[in-house]
Amino acid sequence: MFIGTIVLVHLVYFLLACRFTRIYMGDSFEYIYEALNIKDRFFFYSGNPSLPISPEYMTQRQPGYPLFLLMVYIFTVNNWIVIALQNLLSIFNIYYCRKILSNAGYAKKYDWLLLLLLVAYPAQFINANTIAPDILLQTFTLLYLGYFLQLWHTRSIHSAGYMSIILVAGMMVKPVLYPFALVHIVLVTALFIYWKAKLQRPLLVAALPLCAVLLYNYSNYTRTGKFHFSSNQSFNAIFYFYSYTSAKNGADSADHFLRKERAAISSIPEYKERYDYANDRGKQLLADNFVPYMWFHLRNSARIFVEPGKAEMDLFTGSLTYGDLHDKTQTGFYTTLKTRGISGISGYADRNPSFLFAVLVFLFNCIRAVGLLLFLVNKRIDIPLRIFIFILLAYFAVAAGPIANTRYFLPVSLIAIGCAGTGYITLLQKKETSA
């Protein structure tokens, strides 16, 4: 019944995707370009090969998702087959999440609760029907958690080794995970210290992802002249402050800020110098606005746990285009709330038919957040597991920061849903026992 329901929901969303045909997002074509460039020229490059080669596109997209696309493109360049595979991968992710959490207090008797929280989070199914790497990254994040649980129960160095390999694979899908290589060393080492085991082999195994980062950085250095993991890092160092400036001074001021910064960057002829300038400029902006910016960043990081993803829903159905999304004459929900207060919501709802559905998703996300909190404070669940899941969720939330949309939460969204269900299950079991 559980698998049948999940398959049915995926089928419904797949048919909706066929109806609306909005299977691409802003970054999709860069991944497609890289897959085709690998296929035709064995050239790891996410830009249009017909245009002059730009060093930024050498490292903008990691090769993991383009290689996933290539598994289909070798036979036929058909993105609907890719979408079908992603739906199958999403079904596997849900089933696997349910399986691993059965070792942490989840009971199949309460599948209805997990199904309710899953169906009430459309981002899972929308992203399964979008040419984007997030479902694949979700797979590796879940496998990483699965091998952590195996490590906790078996104390086997092999489980730690599989964790390291999975983390490396995840880093090659999206760069968001590569700083986690340092966290990984701390987590694995702390466990073996807790078990009072010898640390030589665990340290070597735990350091594998960091070694992979250094090797990949060196590979990028040979191609671009800059020792780095992703060209996105320098771009994001400034782009985070676009959102901050927009919230503080308005959209026009933010646009002026971003145009000015991009013009300064593009005027530098050498890629290495462009990268360093953008990175240093981001650090300078952070130092100059540290306290107010960090409060803004962390506040928006927390928002990701309840964000309904209305824009993603509207993009999926075609009621919103990327042109509309960046049209300054269009007023979003948060801007409406800030400028017009509660009284402006009724007018916003009239202009946005999906608003009430987004509110429903938001309410279920709040229920999920409460269940997640119940899980994290549940003394029946091993403390190391609760700490590990808290670190994993907090890491992705902080990494997203002001760009708090559902796509950035997706890698850990099933973990949050499964843990929330487990948190409520404990309450239900207590009531049943007392009755």
CORQUIMO-V875006 format. One record per residue. N is the residue number from 1. RES is the residue in one letter. SS is DSSP state (H for helix, E for strand, - for the rest). OMEGA is omega in degrees with one decimal (none if undefined). NEAR is the number of other ideal C-beta (glycine too) atoms within 8 Angstrom. Layout:
BEGIN
N_RES_SS_OMEGA_NEAR, N_RES_SS_OMEGA_NEAR
END
This chain:
BEGIN
1_M_-_-178.7_5, 2_F_H_-179.1_10, 3_I_H_179.6_8, 4_G_H_179.1_7, 5_T_H_-180.0_9, 6_I_H_178.0_13, 7_V_H_-178.9_9, 8_L_H_179.4_8, 9_V_H_177.4_11, 10_H_H_179.0_13, 11_L_H_178.4_8, 12_V_H_-179.6_8, 13_Y_H_177.0_14, 14_F_H_177.9_13, 15_L_H_175.0_8, 16_L_H_177.2_11, 17_A_H_176.7_13, 18_C_H_-179.8_8, 19_R_H_-174.4_6, 20_F_H_178.2_9, 21_T_-_178.1_7, 22_R_-_-174.7_9, 23_I_-_-179.9_11, 24_Y_E_172.3_7, 25_M_-_-171.1_9, 26_G_-_-175.8_4, 27_D_-_-171.7_8, 28_S_H_-171.3_12, 29_F_H_175.5_7, 30_E_H_176.1_12, 31_Y_H_178.7_16, 32_I_H_177.3_12, 33_Y_H_-177.2_13, 34_E_H_178.3_14, 35_A_H_-179.7_13, 36_L_H_177.4_10, 37_N_H_175.9_13, 38_I_H_-177.8_14, 39_K_H_-173.1_9, 40_D_H_-171.5_6, 41_R_H_-170.4_7, 42_F_-_-175.3_4, 43_F_-_-177.4_8, 44_F_-_-171.8_9, 45_Y_-_-172.7_11, 46_S_-_177.5_11, 47_G_-_177.2_12, 48_N_-_-176.2_5, 49_P_-_178.2_10, 50_S_-_179.2_3, 51_L_-_176.9_7, 52_P_-_-177.8_3, 53_I_-_178.1_9, 54_S_-_-179.6_8, 55_P_-_180.0_12, 56_E_H_-177.4_9, 57_Y_H_174.8_13, 58_M_H_-173.0_13, 59_T_H_-176.8_12, 60_Q_-_-179.8_11, 61_R_-_177.8_11, 62_Q_-_-169.8_10, 63_P_H_-173.7_10, 64_G_H_-178.4_13, 65_Y_H_173.4_14, 66_P_H_177.1_15, 67_L_H_174.0_10, 68_F_H_175.9_10, 69_L_H_-176.6_13, 70_L_H_177.6_11, 71_M_H_176.2_8, 72_V_H_-173.9_13, 73_Y_H_176.4_11, 74_I_-_-177.3_6, 75_F_-_179.6_4, 76_T_-_178.2_6, 77_V_-_-176.4_6, 78_N_-_-175.1_7, 79_N_H_175.5_10, 80_W_H_173.7_8, 81_I_H_175.7_9, 82_V_H_179.4_12, 83_I_H_177.9_15, 84_A_H_178.0_9, 85_L_H_179.5_10, 86_Q_H_175.4_12, 87_N_H_176.2_13, 88_L_H_178.7_8, 89_L_H_177.4_12, 90_S_H_176.7_15, 91_I_H_176.9_12, 92_F_H_-178.3_9, 93_N_H_-179.8_13, 94_I_H_179.6_12, 95_Y_H_-178.1_10, 96_Y_H_177.6_11, 97_C_H_177.9_13, 98_R_H_-178.2_14, 99_K_H_-175.5_7, 100_I_H_-179.5_12, 101_L_H_173.8_13, 102_S_H_175.1_9, 103_N_H_-176.9_6, 104_A_H_175.1_12, 105_G_-_178.3_10, 106_Y_-_179.6_13, 107_A_-_-176.9_8, 108_K_H_177.8_8, 109_K_H_-175.7_4, 110_Y_H_178.0_12, 111_D_H_-179.5_10, 112_W_H_-179.6_6, 113_L_H_178.3_10, 114_L_H_178.8_14, 115_L_H_179.5_11, 116_L_H_-180.0_9, 117_L_H_179.1_15, 118_L_H_-177.3_12, 119_V_H_-179.9_7, 120_A_-_177.6_10, 121_Y_-_-174.0_13, 122_P_-_-179.3_10, 123_A_H_179.2_13, 124_Q_H_-173.7_13, 125_F_H_175.8_11, 126_I_H_-179.4_14, 127_N_H_174.5_15, 128_A_H_-179.0_15, 129_N_-_178.1_14, 130_T_-_176.0_13, 131_I_E_-176.2_12, 132_A_-_-172.8_12, 133_P_-_-166.7_11, 134_D_H_176.7_12, 135_I_H_177.7_14, 136_L_H_177.0_13, 137_L_H_176.1_15, 138_Q_H_178.9_15, 139_T_H_-177.6_11, 140_F_H_177.1_13, 141_T_H_178.1_13, 142_L_H_176.9_14, 143_L_H_177.9_10, 144_Y_H_176.7_12, 145_L_H_-179.5_13, 146_G_H_179.6_10, 147_Y_H_172.3_13, 148_F_H_177.9_13, 149_L_H_177.4_12, 150_Q_H_177.4_11, 151_L_H_-178.7_14, 152_W_H_-176.7_11, 153_H_H_-174.8_7, 154_T_H_-175.4_7, 155_R_-_-176.7_7, 156_S_-_177.2_8, 157_I_H_178.9_8, 158_H_H_177.8_6, 159_S_H_176.4_12, 160_A_H_177.4_14, 161_G_H_177.5_10, 162_Y_H_175.5_10, 163_M_H_-179.1_14, 164_S_H_-179.4_14, 165_I_H_-180.0_9, 166_I_H_179.0_12, 167_L_H_176.9_15, 168_V_H_178.4_11, 169_A_H_178.6_10, 170_G_H_178.2_14, 171_M_H_-179.7_17, 172_M_-_175.6_9, 173_V_-_177.6_13, 174_K_-_-175.6_12, 175_P_H_-178.6_10, 176_V_H_-174.8_9, 177_L_H_-170.2_12, 178_Y_-_174.1_10, 179_P_-_-179.6_7, 180_F_H_177.6_11, 181_A_H_178.1_14, 182_L_H_177.1_8, 183_V_H_-179.6_10, 184_H_H_178.9_14, 185_I_H_-179.2_12, 186_V_H_-177.5_8, 187_L_H_-177.3_12, 188_V_H_-179.6_15, 189_T_H_-179.4_12, 190_A_H_178.4_8, 191_L_H_-178.0_12, 192_F_H_172.8_11, 193_I_H_178.7_9, 194_Y_H_178.8_7, 195_W_-_180.0_7, 196_K_-_179.6_4, 197_A_-_174.5_8, 198_K_-_-169.4_6, 199_L_-_-173.8_9, 200_Q_H_-177.9_6, 201_R_H_176.9_8, 202_P_H_178.9_15, 203_L_H_178.7_10, 204_L_H_180.0_8, 205_V_H_-178.5_12, 206_A_H_-177.9_14, 207_A_-_-177.5_9, 208_L_H_178.5_12, 209_P_H_178.2_14, 210_L_H_176.5_11, 211_C_H_178.3_8, 212_A_H_177.3_11, 213_V_H_-179.3_12, 214_L_H_178.4_8, 215_L_H_179.1_8, 216_Y_H_175.9_11, 217_N_H_179.7_11, 218_Y_H_176.3_9, 219_S_H_177.0_8, 220_N_H_177.1_14, 221_Y_H_179.7_11, 222_T_H_-177.6_5, 223_R_H_-172.7_8, 224_T_H_-175.9_11, 225_G_-_179.6_7, 226_K_-_178.4_11, 227_F_-_-175.5_6, 228_H_-_-177.8_13, 229_F_-_-176.6_10, 230_S_-_176.5_10, 231_S_-_178.1_13, 232_N_H_-175.2_8, 233_Q_H_-178.5_11, 234_S_H_178.2_14, 235_F_H_-178.3_9, 236_N_H_179.8_9, 237_A_H_178.0_12, 238_I_H_-174.2_15, 239_F_H_176.0_10, 240_Y_H_-178.0_13, 241_F_H_171.6_12, 242_Y_H_179.1_11, 243_S_H_179.9_13, 244_Y_H_179.8_13, 245_T_H_178.8_11, 246_S_H_179.9_11, 247_A_H_-175.3_7, 248_K_H_-171.3_8, 249_N_H_179.6_6, 250_G_-_-174.4_6, 251_A_H_-178.7_8, 252_D_H_178.6_7, 253_S_H_179.3_11, 254_A_H_178.2_13, 255_D_H_178.1_9, 256_H_H_178.3_8, 257_F_H_-176.1_11, 258_L_H_178.0_11, 259_R_H_-179.6_8, 260_K_H_-178.6_8, 261_E_H_-179.7_11, 262_R_H_177.7_8, 263_A_H_178.9_8, 264_A_H_-179.9_10, 265_I_H_-175.5_11, 266_S_H_179.5_7, 267_S_-_-179.9_5, 268_I_-_-172.0_9, 269_P_-_-175.1_3, 270_E_-_-177.6_7, 271_Y_H_-178.3_10, 272_K_H_-179.8_9, 273_E_H_176.0_9, 274_R_H_-179.2_12, 275_Y_H_-177.5_12, 276_D_H_179.5_10, 277_Y_H_-178.6_11, 278_A_H_179.4_14, 279_N_H_-179.8_11, 280_D_H_178.9_8, 281_R_H_176.6_12, 282_G_H_178.2_14, 283_K_H_179.0_9, 284_Q_H_178.2_8, 285_L_H_178.3_11, 286_L_H_-180.0_9, 287_A_H_-177.6_7, 288_D_H_-175.7_6, 289_N_-_-166.0_10, 290_F_H_-174.0_8, 291_V_H_-179.6_6, 292_P_H_-179.3_8, 293_Y_H_-178.7_12, 294_M_H_176.5_8, 295_W_H_177.2_8, 296_F_H_-177.8_12, 297_H_H_-176.9_13, 298_L_H_177.8_9, 299_R_H_178.4_8, 300_N_H_174.6_13, 301_S_H_178.7_12, 302_A_H_-178.8_8, 303_R_H_-176.0_9, 304_I_-_-178.6_14, 305_F_-_-179.2_13, 306_V_-_-177.9_9, 307_E_-_-177.4_12, 308_P_-_179.5_11, 309_G_-_-178.9_14, 310_K_H_-179.5_11, 311_A_H_179.0_10, 312_E_H_176.9_13, 313_M_H_-177.7_14, 314_D_H_175.5_11, 315_L_H_-179.0_13, 316_F_H_-178.6_13, 317_T_H_179.7_11, 318_G_-_177.5_9, 319_S_-_175.6_6, 320_L_-_175.5_9, 321_T_-_177.7_7, 322_Y_H_174.2_7, 323_G_H_176.5_6, 324_D_H_-175.9_8, 325_L_H_-178.6_10, 326_H_-_178.3_6, 327_D_-_-174.5_7, 328_K_-_176.7_7, 329_T_-_177.7_4, 330_Q_-_-177.3_7, 331_T_-_179.1_7, 332_G_-_-175.6_7, 333_F_H_-175.6_9, 334_Y_H_177.3_6, 335_T_H_177.4_9, 336_T_H_-179.2_13, 337_L_H_-178.0_11, 338_K_H_-174.3_6, 339_T_H_-174.5_8, 340_R_H_179.5_8, 341_G_-_-177.8_6, 342_I_H_-177.2_5, 343_S_H_-178.7_6, 344_G_H_-175.0_11, 345_I_H_-178.9_9, 346_S_H_177.2_7, 347_G_H_177.5_9, 348_Y_H_179.7_12, 349_A_H_178.1_9, 350_D_H_-179.2_6, 351_R_H_-174.8_5, 352_N_-_-178.3_10, 353_P_-_-178.1_5, 354_S_-_-174.7_11, 355_F_H_-178.0_11, 356_L_H_176.2_8, 357_F_H_177.9_8, 358_A_H_177.2_12, 359_V_H_178.4_9, 360_L_H_177.2_9, 361_V_H_178.5_13, 362_F_H_-180.0_11, 363_L_H_176.9_8, 364_F_H_176.1_12, 365_N_H_176.0_14, 366_C_H_176.4_9, 367_I_H_177.5_10, 368_R_H_-179.3_14, 369_A_H_177.7_11, 370_V_H_178.1_10, 371_G_H_177.3_15, 372_L_H_176.8_14, 373_L_H_176.9_9, 374_L_H_177.9_13, 375_F_H_-174.4_15, 376_L_H_179.7_11, 377_V_-_-177.3_6, 378_N_-_-176.4_12, 379_K_-_177.2_4, 380_R_-_-178.1_5, 381_I_-_-176.4_11, 382_D_-_-178.2_7, 383_I_H_180.0_6, 384_P_H_178.4_9, 385_L_H_179.8_12, 386_R_H_178.0_12, 387_I_H_-178.9_8, 388_F_H_-178.9_11, 389_I_H_176.8_13, 390_F_H_-180.0_9, 391_I_H_-178.8_10, 392_L_H_-179.8_12, 393_L_H_-178.9_13, 394_A_H_-179.8_8, 395_Y_H_-178.7_10, 396_F_H_179.1_14, 397_A_H_-179.3_13, 398_V_H_178.3_10, 399_A_H_178.9_9, 400_A_H_177.5_14, 401_G_-_-176.9_11, 402_P_-_177.5_11, 403_I_-_-168.9_9, 404_A_-_174.1_13, 405_N_-_-171.4_12, 406_T_H_-178.1_13, 407_R_H_-178.8_12, 408_Y_H_178.1_12, 409_F_H_-172.1_17, 410_L_H_-178.8_14, 411_P_H_-179.1_10, 412_V_H_-175.4_12, 413_S_H_178.6_13, 414_L_H_176.5_12, 415_I_H_178.8_14, 416_A_H_-180.0_13, 417_I_H_-179.9_14, 418_G_H_179.3_13, 419_C_H_177.2_15, 420_A_H_176.7_17, 421_G_H_178.9_15, 422_T_H_177.6_16, 423_G_H_178.4_16, 424_Y_H_179.2_12, 425_I_H_178.6_13, 426_T_H_177.5_13, 427_L_H_179.7_9, 428_L_H_-179.7_9, 429_Q_H_177.5_9, 430_K_H_178.8_8, 431_K_H_179.2_8, 432_E_H_-180.0_7, 433_T_H_-179.1_6, 434_S_H_177.7_5, 435_A_-_none_4
END
